[in-house]
């Protein structure tokens, strides 16, 4: 998994009926875009997360792969 500040981390709900959760990556703490990431959610909550296989990165700025 590779991300940059400004990308979005989408974590899928783990149980039926649980909504997906998206947070903006505000800081990449790993090397070369690797986790852990500092995330900020719409409600202002921030956390540091090492995402699992239920998460995907949406590259919000051009040129990232």
URPE-V967938 format. One record per helix or strand of 2 or more residues. SS is the DSSP state (2 for helix, 1 for strand). FROM is the first residue (numbers start at 1). LEN is the number of residues. If there is no record, write none. Layout:
ss: (SS SS)
from: (FROM FROM)
len: (LEN LEN)
This chain:
ss: (1 1 2 1 1 1)
from: (8 21 31 37 46 55)
len: (4 8 3 4 4 4)
